[in-house]
Amino acid sequence: MRFCTEQECQEWMNGRKRELPTQANSEHTLTLWYPPNPADIDFLWLVQEIYFRDPVLLWITEWGIWPSSENWHLYYRLRQSYGDSRLLHEAPGHLFQNFEMEDLASFLQVAATNGWGGFVLPSAHYASFFFSHDEYIDVFTSNPSTITAVEQRMSHLMRSPSDFHSAGSRQRISADGAPLSPKGVHGGADK
């Protein structure tokens, strides 16, 4: 695994004639909602189901939105265990080889638990996904059987967010203990 700057992430994408996935440029999409504990998402199954042959770029694009959920110490200790001491904003890309899917799943779990967002992009155009600080995952693919497999394995994450969050969801709080929303964090319109 190696870490990449934003420019290196863009060059990696350009070299593969890739663009960031959207509903507009993907044939099939599916949205999964985080359960109350994002650590309960089976990221290892998801990345192994979708990316079993290609290198994969994990590009973290959202952080600092939910400060009370962020465990920077855990993230940097994990990152340092791979020999990189740069800050996330200096190198937000994480490039994993096809034999490092367990590593990718670990970084995804930390990112989701921290309330971060970003993209998981394989070398090939097979499938991609976006995970959001707003606690959902959008799966994008050209292969309908991928959507079917994800629906079958992760149907419990396809329920309405209110099914998860009306009963005991984690709540993000400020340093003074007040509940936060993205608007409260940024002091402006919701992102």
TIDRENZA-533103 format. One line per 4 residues: number of its first residue (from 1); their letters; for each residue y, z, x of C-alpha. Coordinates in pm, 1 decimal, m for minus. Each point is the difference from the previous one (the first is absolute). Example, Ala and Ser with C-alpha at 12.3 -4.5 7.8 and 13.67 -1.06 7.14 Angstrom:
<sites>
1) as) m450.0/780.0/1230.0 ~ 344.0/m66.0/137.0
</sites>
This chain:
<sites>
1) mrfc) 0.0/0.0/0.0 ~ 351.1/m66.5/116.0 ~ 344.1/74.1/m137.4 ~ 261.8/m268.5/m68.6
5) teqe) 373.9/m14.8/m40.4 ~ 148.5/m152.2/m314.3 ~ 67.4/m320.5/193.6 ~ m360.9/m10.5/124.6
9) cqew) m121.7/49.9/m359.0 ~ 210.7/m294.3/m113.7 ~ m122.9/m215.0/290.3 ~ m361.0/92.8/m86.1
13) mngr) 61.8/m109.1/m359.6 ~ 174.3/m322.4/104.8 ~ m280.7/m85.3/243.1 ~ m245.5/13.3/m290.4
17) krel) 232.5/m181.6/m240.7 ~ 0.3/310.3/m219.4 ~ 266.2/143.0/m222.9 ~ 9.4/339.7/m159.8
21) ptqa) m208.6/m4.0/m318.2 ~ 160.2/6.6/m344.1 ~ m121.4/m66.7/m352.2 ~ 178.9/m334.5/20.8
25) nseh) m194.9/m121.0/305.4 ~ m342.2/145.8/m88.9 ~ m256.3/m137.4/m242.8 ~ m150.1/336.5/m96.8
29) tltl) 160.9/344.4/1.4 ~ m104.7/348.9/m99.6 ~ 191.8/327.8/m3.0 ~ m166.1/331.7/86.3
33) wypp) 177.3/333.2/m54.8 ~ m30.1/295.4/234.7 ~ m184.8/304.5/m130.4 ~ 177.6/339.1/33.8
37) npad) m137.6/30.9/353.5 ~ 37.6/m330.1/190.1 ~ m269.1/121.2/240.9 ~ m246.2/m66.9/m284.8
41) idfl) 49.8/m377.5/29.4 ~ m298.1/m161.6/170.5 ~ 203.3/m201.9/248.6 ~ m303.8/m54.2/221.1
45) wlvq) m186.3/m178.6/m279.9 ~ 310.2/m202.5/m88.3 ~ 61.8/m126.1/353.5 ~ m368.2/m66.7/64.8
49) eiyf) m31.6/m190.0/m328.0 ~ 298.8/m219.2/72.9 ~ 8.5/m29.3/382.0 ~ m333.7/m11.9/167.3
53) rdpv) 60.4/m279.4/253.4 ~ 368.0/m29.5/83.5 ~ 259.1/199.9/189.1 ~ 230.5/179.3/m242.6
57) llwi) 367.9/90.5/27.7 ~ 112.9/323.5/m162.8 ~ 378.1/m34.6/m24.3 ~ 171.8/315.3/m120.9
61) tewg) 331.3/m95.9/m161.5 ~ 88.5/312.6/m203.0 ~ 40.4/354.8/127.7 ~ 248.9/283.9/m35.1
65) iwps) 11.8/m37.5/m379.4 ~ m202.1/315.5/m75.0 ~ 80.7/232.5/294.1 ~ m185.2/297.3/m149.9
69) senw) m325.9/m201.1/4.7 ~ 28.8/m122.9/357.5 ~ m215.2/150.7/271.0 ~ 154.9/m159.3/308.8
73) hlyy) m193.9/228.1/232.7 ~ m333.4/m126.5/m133.5 ~ 110.7/m364.2/16.6 ~ 132.0/23.5/356.4
77) rlrq) m304.2/191.7/121.9 ~ m221.2/m273.1/m147.1 ~ 218.3/m267.8/156.2 ~ 4.2/176.9/337.2
81) sygd) m380.1/12.6/m3.1 ~ 20.3/m381.5/37.3 ~ 233.8/28.0/298.0 ~ 329.4/m86.0/m172.0
85) srll) 294.2/240.2/m6.4 ~ 262.1/m223.2/m164.1 ~ 161.7/99.1/m326.9 ~ m103.9/m164.9/m325.1
89) heap) 329.8/m186.6/m37.0 ~ m40.6/m138.7/355.4 ~ m347.5/m142.7/m68.3 ~ m91.9/4.2/m371.6
93) ghlf) m291.2/m242.4/42.3 ~ m359.0/106.0/65.3 ~ m236.9/m282.9/93.7 ~ m369.0/78.1/m48.5
97) qnfe) m294.7/m208.1/118.0 ~ m288.5/m67.9/m236.8 ~ m205.4/287.3/148.2 ~ 281.7/252.0/m63.7
101) medl) m11.0/22.6/m380.1 ~ m60.5/377.4/11.0 ~ 316.7/31.2/207.2 ~ 193.5/m212.5/m249.2
105) asfl) m127.2/215.4/m289.1 ~ 114.8/314.6/182.4 ~ 350.8/m134.6/58.4 ~ 18.7/m116.3/m363.4
109) qvaa) m102.3/340.6/m125.7 ~ 266.3/170.3/211.5 ~ 262.4/m252.8/m113.9 ~ m87.2/44.6/m369.4
113) tngw) m3.8/378.6/27.6 ~ 338.6/m14.9/175.0 ~ 146.6/m197.8/m290.9 ~ 54.0/m312.4/212.3
117) ggfv) m41.8/m364.0/m94.9 ~ m81.6/m326.5/168.4 ~ m235.7/m293.5/25.0 ~ m360.3/m50.3/107.7
121) lpsa) m28.5/m359.6/120.2 ~ m312.8/m163.9/142.1 ~ 17.6/m296.6/236.0 ~ m146.2/m229.4/m266.6
125) hyas) 151.1/m55.4/m344.5 ~ m300.0/156.8/m172.5 ~ 164.0/313.2/m144.6 ~ 290.3/234.2/66.8
129) fffs) 148.3/305.3/m156.3 ~ 323.4/188.8/m28.3 ~ m3.8/378.0/m31.0 ~ 316.4/157.6/m135.7
133) hdey) 183.6/327.1/46.0 ~ m3.8/m1.5/m382.3 ~ m375.6/68.0/13.3 ~ m162.9/m330.2/m83.7
137) idvf) m186.7/m276.3/182.2 ~ 38.3/m368.1/m86.4 ~ m300.7/m208.1/107.5 ~ 68.7/m372.6/56.0
141) tsnp) m275.9/m256.0/50.1 ~ m104.6/m358.6/m55.0 ~ m356.3/113.4/m75.3 ~ m75.6/125.6/m353.1
145) stit) m322.0/168.7/118.8 ~ 212.2/232.5/215.7 ~ 191.7/111.4/m308.2 ~ m327.6/52.1/m187.1
149) aveq) m144.4/212.0/283.3 ~ 314.7/212.8/22.6 ~ 10.1/42.5/m379.8 ~ m362.0/115.5/m4.4
153) rmsh) 30.7/243.0/290.7 ~ 349.6/132.7/m73.2 ~ 27.6/m20.9/m378.8 ~ 98.7/368.3/m3.6
157) lmrs) 325.0/m101.3/177.4 ~ 91.9/m262.5/m257.7 ~ 109.9/254.5/m263.1 ~ 361.0/54.3/m91.5
161) psdf) 192.9/213.7/251.2 ~ 71.6/251.3/m277.6 ~ m376.3/63.2/m24.3 ~ 12.1/130.2/355.0
165) hsag) 340.2/155.6/22.6 ~ 36.9/181.6/m328.6 ~ m245.6/268.7/107.9 ~ 63.1/165.7/333.2
169) srqr) 111.9/m287.2/217.8 ~ 155.0/78.2/332.9 ~ 372.4/40.2/m37.1 ~ 243.4/m97.9/266.9
173) isad) 261.8/262.0/69.5 ~ 310.3/29.3/213.2 ~ 46.8/257.7/273.4 ~ 161.8/233.2/m255.0
177) gapl) m296.6/m33.4/m238.3 ~ 160.1/m235.6/m255.0 ~ m216.7/m283.3/m140.0 ~ 89.0/m342.9/139.8
181) spkg) m9.5/m357.1/m121.5 ~ 83.9/m305.8/211.7 ~ 347.7/14.3/m152.0 ~ 31.9/362.7/109.3
185) vhgg) m112.9/m84.6/350.6 ~ 235.7/m293.4/46.5 ~ 289.4/122.4/m212.1 ~ 27.9/m337.0/m172.2
189) adk) m194.7/m231.6/m220.9 ~ m378.8/20.5/4.3 ~ m161.3/m228.1/255.7
</sites>
